[in-house]
Amino acid sequence: MHSFKRMTGTKRLSAFILGALILLLIAGCSSNIQTKQEIPPLDVVQETEATNAEQTPEIDASETQVVDGLFGEVEIPAKPQRIAGLTYAYADHLIALGLKPHSIVTQNGMDFPDYLKDRMDGVIPLGQVNIFDKEVLLSTEPDLILANQALSEHYDQISKIAPTYMTSYFPSSLAWFKNTAKVLGKEQEAEVIVNDLMDRAKELGNRVAASDVAGETVMIFRLNDKLIQLFAPSVADDDSFYSPDMLYDVAGIPSPDYASMGIVMNEVLENISLELLPQINPDHIFLILSGGEAQNESALKELRDNSLWRNLTAVQKDNVYTVDNTVWIAGFGPVAYNLVLDQVEEALLDQ
């Protein structure tokens, strides 16, 4: 039995997707604000505040700008120093722009996404995605709160804590990133970052096309209990952008011909049965897991024990790569997308 290759992709992390489907793709999101999350004691928050204050240069806090948010115009600091993010994608956005959130919600429990942890030193956790503690948010005294439409019913409460810029959903994560940059006065930096990302994806695609794996097909799917959740460019929304779009459309990595098999991608993902796998029979598989292999032990064992799976070309050639859902599907920013490219490069070219 062939083992899975766990992708790490630590080569290059330089310095996003689906607005209408954001609640579908991020497991555990809730539109209710609760106050029962395990949160850091106030003295820990205050100690972190003091440390951050020592490292923050003096800036004229009186300078402001007016931005147009979901609920109209909002006056915010021109150069905010204590940014609170109520969707953890903002951590990726800010870090890509050379900034750091002052406080932010977490991926699950009190943990920041693994791929960002080494850049989040001193950042105050606010609790799980969309389930955060308003008292801790208040205690951090943010000068700007970034949020999106998922919290629209709570806008009045949130905006009383600090100036709040709330966006609508963005079908394109890159458009969302550029919007964040615009609010922070970093539009030019964002353009360079996105252009560099696109150039890198195209360059990787060219290298793949000139390599020994040229023409070999790549299947991207997420394991969800007994379901295979297939990802491919969606025919439903040409404006959407996420990892498969970057790989298939920008880099030109070959996808299996799903349409010829009767698989129509009406949305960002489609559930398919295991019985279709022999028909697809890809040369390479990126298997997306929510959490590590330990959290998916039962589902992985059932998959590995299935003869349909064991006889696939990718499995026979040991070309199955496990990757993190937080990076590949819910990363929503340039840091995550560059890590995806790292992992694809490692899988397809560094063999």
SERO-4910 file (N, C-alpha, C, O; in steps of 0.05 Angstrom, whole numbers):
BEGIN
 pado doro    nc1    nc2    nc3   cac1   cac2   cac3    cc1    cc2    cc3    oc1    oc2    oc3
  Met    A     17    -24      0      0      0      0     18     25      0     37     27     15
  His    A     11     43    -17     27     67    -20     20     88      1     -4     92      7
  Ser    A     39    101     12     34    122     32     29    148     18     36    152     -5
  Phe    A     17    167     33     13    193     22     38    210     28     51    205     48
  Lys    A     44    229     11     65    247     16     53    272     28     36    285     16
  Arg    A     62    280     51     52    304     63     68    328     53     93    328     56
  Met    A     54    347     42     68    371     31     73    391     52     56    397     69
  Thr    A     98    401     52    105    422     71    110    449     57    102    469     68
  Gly    A    124    448     34    128    472     18    140    495     32    126    516     36
  Thr    A    165    493     42    177    514     57    196    531     40    212    546     51
  Lys    A    194    529     14    214    543     -3    211    573     -4    230    588      2
  Arg    A    187    582    -10    183    611    -15    156    620     -6    136    612    -17
  Leu    A    156    637     15    131    649     23    134    679     20    145    692     37
  Ser    A    124    690     -2    126    718     -6    101    732      4     80    721     11
  Ala    A    108    757      1     88    776      4     98    797    -16     86    818    -20
  Phe    A   -188    697     -1   -181    705    -24   -199    684    -33   -191    674    -54
  Ile    A   -241    665    -16   -242    665    -45   -270    666    -51   -276    679    -31
  Leu    A   -281    663    -57   -308    654    -58   -326    668    -38   -329    658    -15
  Gly    A   -336    690    -45   -353    704    -26   -378    689    -19   -383    684      4
  Ala    A   -394    683    -39   -420    671    -33   -418    644    -20   -437    635     -8
  Leu    A   -395    630    -23   -392    603    -12   -374    602     12   -366    581     21
  Ile    A   -368    626     24   -349    626     46   -357    610     70   -341    597     83
  Leu    A   -384    610     76   -393    595     99   -393    565     93   -390    549    112
  Leu    A   -396    558     67   -394    529     60   -366    518     64   -363    496     73
  Leu    A   -346    534     56   -319    524     55   -304    525     81   -285    510     84
  Ile    A   -312    542     99   -298    544    125   -314    530    146   -334    540    156
  Ala    A   -305    506    153   -320    490    173   -318    504    199   -298    514    208
  Gly    A   -341    504    213   -342    515    240   -350    544    241   -352    555    263
  Cys    A   -354    557    218   -361    585    219   -389    587    231   -406    569    227
  Ser    A   -395    609    244   -421    614    255   -427    643    253   -409    660    255
  Ser    A   -452    650    248   -459    678    246   -467    690    273   -473    714    274
  Asn    A   -466    674    294   -473    684    320   -448    692    336   -428    678    334
  Ile    A   -449    714    350   -427    722    368   -432    710    395   -454    714    407
  Gln    A   -413    695    405   -416    683    431   -394    692    449   -374    704    439
  Thr    A   -396    688    475   -376    697    494   -366    675    511   -356    680    533
  Lys    A   -368    650    502   -359    627    518   -333    615    508   -325    594    517
  Gln    A   -320    629    490   -294    619    481   -273    621    502   -274    639    519
  Glu    A   -255    602    502   -232    604    520   -214    626    510   -206    625    487
  Ile    A   -209    646    526   -194    670    518   -171    675    537   -172    665    560
  Pro    A   -151    689    528   -129    695    546   -137    713    569   -154    730    566
  Pro    A   -126    709    593   -133    726    616   -126    755    609   -108    760    593
  Leu    A   -139    773    622   -135    802    616   -107    810    621    -96    827    607
  Asp    A    -94    799    642    -67    807    648    -47    799    626    -27    813    620
  Val    A    -53    776    613    -37    767    590    -41    786    567    -22    794    553
  Val    A    -66    794    562    -72    814    541    -57    840    546    -45    851    528
  Gln    A    -58    849    571    -45    874    578    -15    873    575     -2    892    567
  Glu    A     -3    850    582     25    846    580     34    847    550     54    859    543
  Thr    A     18    834    533     23    835    505     20    863    494     36    872    477
  Glu    A      0    877    503     -4    905    495     20    922    501     29    937    485
  Ala    A     31    918    526     54    934    534     78    928    516     93    946    508
  Thr    A     83    903    510    105    895    492    102    907    465    121    918    454
  Asn    A     78    905    454     72    916    428     76    946    427     87    957    408
  Ala    A     68    959    449     70    988    450     99    997    449    106   1018    437
  Glu    A    117    982    462    146    988    462    158    986    435    177   1000    428
  Gln    A    146    969    418    157    964    391    144    981    370    153    981    347
  Thr    A    124    996    377    109   1012    357    119   1041    357    118   1054    378
  Pro    A    128   1051    334    137   1079    333    114   1099    336     91   1092    331
  Glu    A    121   1123    344    101   1143    348     90   1152    321    105   1158    302
  Ile    A     64   1152    318     51   1159    293     28   1178    300     14   1176    320
  Asp    A     24   1198    282      2   1217    286    -25   1203    283    -33   1196    261
  Ala    A    -38   1198    305    -63   1183    305    -87   1200    296   -109   1190    292
  Ser    A    -82   1227    293   -104   1244    287   -111   1244    257   -133   1253    249
  Glu    A    -93   1235    241    -97   1234    212   -117   1212    205   -113   1189    212
  Thr    A   -138   1219    190   -159   1200    184   -165   1200    154   -156   1218    139
  Gln    A   -180   1180    145   -190   1179    118   -218   1168    119   -226   1155    138
  Val    A   -234   1173     98   -261   1163     97   -262   1141     75   -253   1145     52
  Val    A   -272   1118     83   -275   1095     64   -304   1087     62   -320   1092     81
  Asp    A   -311   1075     40   -339   1067     35   -342   1038     41   -332   1021     26
  Gly    A   -355   1031     64   -359   1004     72   -387    993     65   -402   1006     51
  Leu    A   -393    970     75   -418    957     69   -442    974     79   -463    974     66
  Phe    A   -438    989    101   -460   1005    112   -455   1035    108   -464   1051    123
  Gly    A   -440   1042     87   -436   1070     81   -408   1079     88   -390   1063     94
  Glu    A   -404   1105     89   -378   1117     94   -370   1113    123   -386   1116    142
  Val    A   -344   1108    127   -333   1104    154   -307   1120    156   -290   1118    138
  Glu    A   -304   1135    177   -278   1149    181   -260   1131    197   -266   1123    219
  Ile    A   -236   1125    186   -217   1107    199   -190   1121    200   -186   1140    186
  Pro    A   -172   1112    217   -145   1123    218   -131   1119    191   -134   1098    178
  Ala    A   -116   1139    183   -101   1136    157    -79   1116    159    -73   1102    140
  Lys    A    -68   1113    183    -47   1093    188    -52   1078    213    -39   1082    234
  Pro    A    -72   1060    213    -79   1045    237    -56   1028    248    -41   1017    232
  Gln    A    -54   1027    274    -33   1012    287    -43    988    302    -27    970    309
  Arg    A    -68    988    309    -80    966    325   -103    954    311   -127    959    318
  Ile    A    -97    939    290   -118    928    272   -129    902    283   -113    884    289
  Ala    A   -155    900    286   -168    876    294   -182    863    270   -196    877    256
  Gly    A   -177    838    266   -190    824    244   -211    804    254   -204    787    270
  Leu    A   -235    806    244   -256    788    252   -261    765    232   -281    751    234
  Thr    A   -244    763    213   -242    739    195   -212    734    192   -197    752    187
  Tyr    A   -204    708    196   -175    704    199   -161    707    172   -136    707    172
  Ala    A   -175    709    150   -162    715    124   -147    741    125   -127    745    111
  Tyr    A   -156    759    143   -142    785    145   -114    782    155    -97    799    149
  Ala    A   -108    761    169    -80    756    178    -62    752    154    -40    763    152
  Asp    A    -72    737    134    -57    732    110    -54    758     94    -32    765     85
  His    A    -75    773     92    -74    799     77    -54    818     89    -37    829     75
  Leu    A    -55    821    116    -38    840    129     -8    832    127      9    848    121
  Ile    A     -3    806    132     24    796    131     36    799    103     59    807    100
  Ala    A     20    794     83     29    797     56     37    826     50     54    831     33
  Leu    A     23    844     63     28    873     59     50    884     77     55    908     78
  Gly    A     63    866     92     84    874    110     75    885    137     89    899    151
  Leu    A     49    879    143     38    888    169     32    864    186     39    841    179
  Lys    A     20    869    209     12    848    227    -13    856    242    -15    879    251
  Pro    A    -33    838    244    -56    846    260    -48    849    289    -30    836    299
  His    A    -62    867    303    -58    870    332    -74    849    347    -64    838    367
  Ser    A    -97    842    337   -114    821    348   -130    809    325   -136    822    305
  Ile    A   -137    783    328   -151    771    305   -165    745    315   -156    732    334
  Val    A   -187    738    302   -199    712    307   -181    690    297   -164    694    281
  Thr    A   -186    666    307   -169    643    301   -183    623    283   -207    624    279
  Gln    A   -167    604    273   -179    584    256   -197    565    272   -219    559    263
  Asn    A   -187    556    294   -203    539    312   -192    541    340   -168    543    344
  Gly    A   -210    542    359   -202    545    387   -186    571    390   -195    592    383
  Met    A   -161    567    400   -144    590    404   -120    590    385   -101    605    388
  Asp    A   -121    572    365    -98    569    347   -100    586    322   -121    588    310
  Phe    A    -77    599    315    -75    612    289    -70    590    268    -59    569    275
  Pro    A    -76    595    243    -69    576    222    -39    569    223    -22    587    226
  Asp    A    -33    543    220     -5    534    223     13    549    204     36    555    211
  Tyr    A      4    555    180     23    567    161     29    596    167     47    608    154
  Leu    A     15    608    186     20    636    194     32    639    222     40    660    230
  Lys    A     33    617    237     40    618    265     66    632    271     69    647    290
  Asp    A     86    627    254    113    638    259    114    668    254    134    681    260
  Arg    A     92    679    243     91    708    238     71    722    256     65    746    251
  Met    A     60    708    275     39    719    291     47    724    320     30    725    338
  Asp    A     73    726    325     82    730    352     71    757    364     74    778    351
  Gly    A     59    755    387     49    779    400     20    786    392      9    804    404
  Val    A      9    773    372    -18    779    363    -38    767    383    -34    744    392
  Ile    A    -58    782    391    -77    773    411   -100    757    398   -113    768    381
  Pro    A   -104    732    406   -126    717    395   -153    726    407   -155    731    430
  Leu    A   -173    727    390   -199    735    398   -220    713    400   -243    717    406
  Gly    A   -211    688    395   -230    666    395   -234    655    367   -224    666    348
  Gln    A   -250    635    365   -254    621    340   -268    638    319   -281    658    325
  Val    A   -264    630    293   -275    645    271   -304    652    275   -321    634    280
  Asn    A   -311    678    275   -338    688    277   -351    680    304   -375    683    307
  Ile    A   -336    670    323   -346    664    350   -325    676    369   -309    661    380
  Phe    A   -326    702    373   -305    715    388   -316    729    412   -341    732    415
  Asp    A   -298    737    430   -307    750    454   -305    781    451   -283    792    447
  Lys    A   -328    794    453   -328    823    449   -313    838    471   -302    859    467
  Glu    A   -313    826    495   -299    839    517   -269    840    513   -255    860    518
  Val    A   -258    818    502   -229    818    496   -223    837    473   -203    851    474
  Leu    A   -241    837    453   -237    856    431   -237    885    442   -220    901    434
  Leu    A   -255    891    459   -256    918    471   -231    924    487   -221    946    486
  Ser    A   -221    904    502   -198    908    519   -172    914    503   -154    926    513
  Thr    A   -171    905    478   -147    909    462   -147    937    450   -127    945    438
  Glu    A   -169    952    453   -171    980    443   -161    983    414   -143    998    409
  Pro    A   -174    969    396   -166    971    368   -172    999    357   -191   1012    366
  Asp    A   -156   1008    338   -163   1033    324   -176   1028    297   -185   1047    284
  Leu    A   -177   1002    289   -191    995    265   -200    966    267   -184    949    274
  Ile    A   -225    960    260   -235    933    259   -241    926    230   -256    941    216
  Leu    A   -231    904    220   -237    894    194   -255    870    196   -250    851    211
  Ala    A   -277    870    181   -297    848    183   -309    845    155   -305    862    138
  Asn    A   -325    824    152   -340    821    127   -369    815    132   -378    815    155
  Gln    A   -384    811    111   -413    810    112   -424    788    130   -447    790    139
  Ala    A   -408    768    137   -417    747    155   -426    757    182   -442    744    195
  Leu    A   -416    781    190   -423    793    215   -440    817    212   -441    834    230
  Ser    A   -454    820    190   -469    844    184   -490    850    205   -495    873    212
  Glu    A   -503    829    216   -524    834    236   -513    844    262   -528    854    279
  His    A   -487    843    266   -474    852    290   -458    878    286   -443    886    304
  Tyr    A   -461    890    263   -445    913    256   -448    935    277   -429    948    285
  Asp    A   -473    941    285   -477    963    304   -462    959    329   -450    978    340
  Gln    A   -461    934    340   -447    928    364   -417    931    360   -403    943    376
  Ile    A   -407    920    338   -378    920    333   -368    948    329   -347    956    339
  Ser    A   -383    964    314   -374    991    306   -374   1010    330   -362   1031    328
  Lys    A   -387   1002    352   -385   1019    376   -358   1015    391   -350   1032    407
  Ile    A   -345    993    385   -319    988    397   -297   1005    384   -280   1016    398
  Ala    A   -297   1006    358   -277   1021    343   -287   1025    314   -306   1012    306
  Pro    A   -275   1044    299   -283   1047    271   -281   1020    257   -261   1006    258
  Thr    A   -303   1012    243   -305    985    232   -309    987    202   -329    999    192
  Tyr    A   -291    975    187   -294    973    158   -304    944    152   -290    925    157
  Met    A   -329    943    142   -341    917    136   -345    915    106   -356    933     94
  Thr    A   -337    893     94   -339    889     66   -362    870     59   -372    855     77
  Ser    A   -371    871     35   -389    850     24   -371    826     17   -347    827     20
  Tyr    A   -384    804      9   -369    781      0   -356    786    -26   -366    801    -43
  Phe    A   -332    775    -30   -318    776    -55   -316    749    -68   -306    731    -55
  Pro    A   -326    745    -92   -322    719   -106   -293    713   -111   -285    690   -114
  Ser    A   -277    734   -113   -248    730   -118   -233    738    -93   -235    760    -83
  Ser    A   -216    720    -84   -200    725    -60   -179    747    -66   -171    761    -48
  Leu    A   -170    748    -91   -150    769    -98   -163    796    -98   -150    816    -91
  Ala    A   -188    798   -106   -203    823   -104   -206    831    -75   -204    855    -69
  Trp    A   -211    812    -58   -214    818    -30   -188    828    -19   -187    848     -4
  Phe    A   -166    815    -26   -139    824    -16   -134    853    -26   -124    869    -10
  Lys    A   -140    858    -51   -135    885    -61   -152    906    -47   -144    929    -42
  Asn    A   -176    898    -39   -194    915    -25   -182    922      3   -183    945     11
  Thr    A   -172    902     16   -159    906     42   -136    925     39   -132    944     55
  Ala    A   -120    921     18    -97    939     14   -105    967      8    -92    986     17
  Lys    A   -127    970     -7   -137    997    -13   -145   1012     13   -138   1036     16
  Val    A   -158    999     31   -166   1011     56   -142   1020     72   -143   1040     86
  Leu    A   -121   1005     70    -96   1010     85    -76   1027     70    -54   1031     79
  Gly    A    -85   1038     47    -67   1055     32    -44   1041     19    -22   1053     16
  Lys    A    -47   1016     12    -26   1000      1    -34    987    -26    -28    964    -32
  Glu    A    -48   1002    -42    -58    992    -68    -35    984    -86    -35    963    -99
  Gln    A    -14   1001    -88      8    995   -106     23    970    -97     31    954   -114
  Glu    A     27    967    -71     40    943    -61     25    918    -68     36    898    -75
  Ala    A     -2    920    -66    -19    897    -71    -17    889   -101    -17    866   -108
  Glu    A    -17    909   -119    -15    904   -147     11    888   -153     11    869   -169
  Val    A     33    897   -141     59    884   -145     57    855   -135     67    836   -148
  Ile    A     46    851   -111     44    825    -99     27    806   -117     35    783   -122
  Val    A      4    815   -126    -13    798   -143      0    793   -170     -1    770   -179
  Asn    A     13    813   -182     26    808   -207     49    788   -204     53    771   -221
  Asp    A     64    790   -182     86    771   -177     75    743   -174     87    724   -183
  Leu    A     52    741   -160     39    715   -156     31    702   -183     36    679   -188
  Met    A     19    718   -200     10    709   -226     34    701   -243     34    680   -257
  Asp    A     55    717   -242     79    711   -258     92    685   -247    101    669   -263
  Arg    A     92    682   -222    104    657   -211     88    633   -219     99    612   -225
  Ala    A     61    635   -218     44    612   -226     49    605   -256     51    582   -262
  Lys    A     51    625   -273     56    620   -301     83    607   -305     86    589   -321
  Glu    A    103    618   -291    130    607   -293    131    578   -284    144    561   -296
  Leu    A    116    571   -263    115    544   -253    102    526   -274    111    504   -279
  Gly    A     80    536   -286     66    521   -306     84    515   -330     83    493   -341
  Asn    A    101    535   -338    119    530   -360    140    509   -354    147    493   -370
  Arg    A    149    510   -329    169    490   -321    157    462   -320    170    442   -327
  Val    A    132    460   -311    119    434   -310    115    424   -339    120    400   -345
  Ala    A    107    442   -357    103    434   -385    128    425   -399    127    410   -419
  Ala    A    151    434   -389    177    426   -401    190    404   -385    213    397   -391
  Ser    A    176    392   -366    188    372   -349    180    344   -357    165    340   -376
  Asp    A    189    324   -342    181    296   -347    152    291   -341    141    270   -350
  Val    A    138    308   -326    110    304   -320     92    320   -338     68    322   -332
  Ala    A    102    331   -359     86    346   -378     62    330   -388     65    307   -396
  Gly    A     39    342   -387     14    329   -396      1    311   -376    -21    302   -381
  Glu    A     14    306   -354      2    289   -334    -20    304   -319    -16    328   -312
  Thr    A    -42    291   -313    -65    304   -301    -63    305   -271    -52    288   -258
  Val    A    -75    327   -260    -74    332   -231   -103    334   -222   -118    351   -232
  Met    A   -110    318   -202   -137    320   -190   -134    332   -162   -116    325   -147
  Ile    A   -152    350   -156   -152    363   -129   -179    357   -116   -200    364   -127
  Phe    A   -178    344    -93   -203    339    -79   -200    339    -49   -177    337    -39
  Arg    A   -222    343    -35   -222    343     -6   -237    318      4   -259    312     -6
  Leu    A   -225    305     23   -238    281     34   -257    290     56   -249    304     75
  Asn    A   -282    283     54   -302    291     73   -319    267     80   -339    261     67
  Asp    A   -311    252    101   -324    228    110   -324    208     86   -303    200     77
  Lys    A   -348    201     76   -349    182     54   -351    196     27   -353    183      6
  Leu    A   -349    223     27   -352    237      2   -325    246     -9   -306    253      6
  Ile    A   -323    247    -35   -300    260    -49   -311    287    -59   -329    288    -75
  Gln    A   -299    309    -48   -307    335    -57   -287    346    -77   -265    353    -70
  Leu    A   -296    346   -102   -278    352   -124   -276    382   -129   -297    396   -129
  Phe    A   -252    392   -132   -247    420   -138   -237    423   -167   -219    408   -175
  Ala    A   -248    442   -181   -238    448   -208   -249    476   -214   -267    486   -200
  Pro    A   -239    489   -235   -249    515   -242   -280    514   -246   -290    496   -260
  Ser    A   -294    532   -234   -323    532   -235   -333    545   -260   -323    566   -268
  Val    A   -353    533   -273   -365    545   -296   -387    564   -288   -399    578   -305
  Ala    A   -393    565   -262   -416    582   -253   -408    611   -249   -425    628   -252
  Asp    A   -383    616   -244   -374    644   -238   -346    648   -248   -327    639   -236
  Asp    A   -344    662   -270   -318    667   -282   -301    686   -266   -277    688   -269
  Asp    A   -314    701   -247   -299    720   -231   -287    708   -206   -272    721   -192
  Ser    A   -294    683   -200   -283    671   -175   -254    665   -179   -244    662   -201
  Phe    A   -240    663   -156   -212    656   -157   -204    642   -131   -210    651   -109
  Tyr    A   -192    619   -135   -182    603   -112   -160    585   -122   -152    587   -146
  Ser    A   -149    568   -106   -125    553   -113   -128    537   -139   -110    539   -156
  Pro    A   -149    522   -144   -151    508   -170   -151    527   -194   -140    520   -215
  Asp    A   -163    551   -191   -162    570   -213   -133    577   -219   -125    579   -242
  Met    A   -118    582   -198    -90    590   -201    -74    568   -215    -57    573   -232
  Leu    A    -79    543   -207    -64    521   -218    -73    513   -246    -57    510   -264
  Tyr    A    -99    511   -250   -110    502   -276   -110    525   -297   -100    521   -319
  Asp    A   -120    548   -289   -124    569   -309    -99    586   -313    -93    593   -336
  Val    A    -85    593   -291    -62    611   -294    -37    595   -300    -23    601   -319
  Ala    A    -32    574   -285     -8    558   -289    -11    538   -312      9    530   -324
  Gly    A    -36    531   -319    -40    513   -341    -34    484   -334    -29    467   -351
  Ile    A    -36    477   -308    -32    449   -299    -56    433   -310    -78    441   -306
  Pro    A    -51    410   -323    -73    395   -336    -91    383   -315    -83    370   -296
  Ser    A   -117    387   -319   -138    375   -302   -150    351   -318   -150    351   -342
  Pro    A   -160    331   -303   -175    310   -318   -198    323   -333   -209    344   -324
  Asp    A   -207    311   -354   -229    322   -370   -255    314   -358   -268    294   -366
  Tyr    A   -263    328   -337   -287    321   -322   -312    322   -339   -330    305   -336
  Ala    A   -314    342   -357   -338    345   -373   -343    320   -390   -366    312   -393
  Ser    A   -322    308   -401   -326    284   -418   -335    260   -401   -345    240   -412
  Met    A   -332    262   -375   -341    241   -357   -369    246   -346   -379    231   -329
  Gly    A   -381    268   -355   -407    275   -345   -407    290   -318   -428    293   -305
  Ile    A   -383    299   -309   -381    313   -284   -381    343   -291   -362    354   -303
  Val    A   -403    357   -283   -406    385   -288   -400    401   -263   -413    396   -242
  Met    A   -381    419   -265   -374    436   -241   -392    461   -241   -384    482   -251
  Asn    A   -415    458   -229   -434    480   -227   -426    499   -205   -433    523   -206
  Glu    A   -412    489   -185   -403    506   -163   -373    502   -160   -359    489   -176
  Val    A   -363    513   -138   -334    512   -133   -325    483   -127   -302    476   -132
  Leu    A   -343    467   -117   -337    439   -112   -361    422   -118   -384    432   -116
  Glu    A   -356    397   -125   -378    379   -130   -372    353   -116   -349    343   -116
  Asn    A   -393    341   -104   -390    315    -90   -391    293   -111   -410    292   -127
  Ile    A   -372    275   -110   -373    252   -128   -369    227   -112   -360    228    -89
  Ser    A   -376    205   -123   -374    179   -109   -347    166   -116   -334    173   -136
  Leu    A   -338    149    -98   -313    134   -103   -314    118   -129   -293    114   -141
  Glu    A   -337    110   -137   -340     94   -161   -331    108   -186   -324     96   -206
  Leu    A   -330    135   -185   -321    150   -209   -291    152   -210   -280    160   -231
  Leu    A   -276    146   -189   -247    149   -189   -233    134   -211   -215    145   -223
  Pro    A   -240    109   -216   -225     95   -237   -229    108   -264   -211    107   -281
  Gln    A   -252    121   -269   -256    135   -294   -239    160   -296   -229    166   -317
  Ile    A   -236    174   -274   -219    198   -273   -190    190   -275   -175    201   -292
  Asn    A   -182    172   -258   -155    160   -258   -132    180   -263   -119    178   -284
  Pro    A   -128    200   -246   -108    220   -251    -80    210   -246    -76    189   -234
  Asp    A    -61    225   -257    -33    218   -253    -22    228   -226     -4    216   -214
  His    A    -34    250   -216    -26    261   -190    -51    270   -175    -71    278   -187
  Ile    A    -50    268   -149    -73    275   -132    -64    293   -109    -45    285    -94
  Phe    A    -76    316   -106    -72    332    -83    -97    328    -65   -119    336    -73
  Leu    A    -93    315    -43   -115    308    -25   -116    328     -2    -98    329     15
  Ile    A   -137    343     -1   -140    365     18   -153    354     44   -174    341     43
  Leu    A   -140    359     66   -151    350     92   -157    374    110   -141    393    111
  Ser    A   -179    374    123   -185    394    144   -174    382    170   -185    365    182
  Gly    A   -151    393    178   -136    381    200   -116    361    190   -115    356    166
  Gly    A   -100    350    207    -80    331    199    -91    303    194   -115    299    196
  Glu    A    -73    285    188    -81    258    183    -93    244    207   -110    227    205
  Ala    A    -84    252    231    -94    240    256   -124    246    259   -139    229    268
  Gln    A   -132    271    251   -160    279    253   -178    265    232   -202    265    234
  Asn    A   -165    254    212   -180    241    190   -173    211    188   -176    199    167
  Glu    A   -164    200    210   -154    173    209   -174    153    198   -167    136    182
  Ser    A   -199    154    208   -219    135    200   -225    137    170   -226    117    156
  Ala    A   -230    162    161   -236    166    132   -213    158    114   -217    147     93
  Leu    A   -189    164    123   -165    157    107   -162    127    105   -155    116     84
  Lys    A   -166    113    128   -163     84    128   -183     71    109   -177     53     94
  Glu    A   -208     81    110   -228     70     92   -221     75     63   -225     58     46
  Leu    A   -210     99     57   -202    105     30   -179     87     21   -180     76     -1
  Arg    A   -159     85     38   -135     69     30   -141     40     27   -128     26     12
  Asp    A   -161     30     42   -168      2     40   -186     -5     16   -191    -28     11
  Asn    A   -195     15      2   -214     11    -20   -198      3    -45   -179     17    -52
  Ser    A   -205    -18    -58   -191    -28    -81   -192     -8   -105   -173     -6   -120
  Leu    A   -214      7   -107   -216     28   -128   -194     48   -124   -182     58   -144
  Trp    A   -189     56   -100   -168     75    -94   -140     63    -99   -123     76   -111
  Arg    A   -136     40    -89   -109     27    -90   -100     23   -119    -76     23   -124
  Asn    A   -119     20   -137   -112     14   -165   -109     39   -182   -103     37   -206
  Leu    A   -113     63   -171   -109     88   -186    -80     91   -194    -62     84   -179
  Thr    A    -75    104   -217    -48    109   -226    -32    125   -206     -9    119   -201
  Ala    A    -45    147   -196    -31    164   -177    -22    149   -152     -1    154   -141
  Val    A    -40    131   -143    -34    115   -119    -12     95   -125      7     92   -109
  Gln    A    -13     82   -147      7     62   -155     34     75   -158     54     62   -152
  Lys    A     35     99   -167     61    113   -172     69    130   -148     89    144   -149
  Asp    A     54    128   -126     60    143   -101     60    174   -107     77    188    -97
  Asn    A     40    182   -122     37    210   -129     12    222   -116     -3    237   -128
  Val    A      9    216    -90    -13    227    -74     -1    245    -53     16    237    -38
  Tyr    A    -10    270    -52      2    290    -34    -20    302    -16    -39    314    -26
  Thr    A    -17    299     10    -36    310     28    -29    339     34     -6    346     40
  Val    A    -49    356     33    -46    385     37    -67    395     56    -88    382     61
  Asp    A    -63    419     66    -80    431     87   -103    447     75    -98    465     59
  Asn    A   -127    442     84   -151    457     75   -148    487     81   -157    503     65
  Thr    A   -136    494    104   -133    522    111   -117    537     90   -122    560     85
  Val    A    -97    524     79    -80    537     59    -93    536     31    -94    556     17
  Trp    A   -102    513     23   -111    509     -4   -139    520    -10   -144    529    -32
  Ile    A   -157    519      9   -184    528      4   -192    552     21   -208    569     11
  Ala    A   -182    555     45   -191    577     62   -168    596     68   -170    612     87
  Gly    A   -147    596     52   -124    614     57   -131    643     51   -124    661     66
  Phe    A   -144    647     28   -155    673     20   -134    696     17   -141    719     18
  Gly    A   -108    689     14    -89    710     12    -63    701     -2    -59    677     -6
  Pro    A    -46    721     -9    -21    715    -24     -2    696     -9     12    681    -22
  Val    A     -1    698     18     17    680     32      9    651     28     26    634     22
  Ala    A    -17    645     30    -27    618     26    -22    610     -3    -14    587     -8
  Tyr    A    -28    627    -22    -25    620    -50      4    614    -58      9    596    -74
  Asn    A     22    629    -47     50    623    -52     58    597    -40     75    583    -51
  Leu    A     47    590    -18     53    564     -6     41    541    -23     54    520    -26
  Val    A     18    545    -35      7    526    -54     26    521    -77     31    498    -84
  Leu    A     37    543    -88     56    540   -110     81    525   -100     92    509   -115
  Asp    A     90    531    -76    113    516    -65    107    486    -65    124    470    -73
  Gln    A     84    479    -56     77    451    -53     74    437    -80     81    414    -83
  Val    A     62    451    -99     59    439   -126     87    436   -138     92    415   -151
  Glu    A    104    456   -135    131    453   -146    146    430   -133    159    415   -147
  Glu    A    143    427   -107    157    405    -93    146    378   -103    162    359   -106
  Ala    A    120    377   -107    108    351   -114    114    343   -143    121    320   -148
  Leu    A    112    362   -161    114    355   -189    142    357   -201    148    343   -220
  Leu    A    158    374   -189    185    379   -201    208    369   -185    229    362   -196
  Asp    A    205    368   -158    228    360   -141    226    331   -134    225    324   -110
  Gln    A    226    314   -153    223    285   -148    250    271   -153    252    247   -149
***
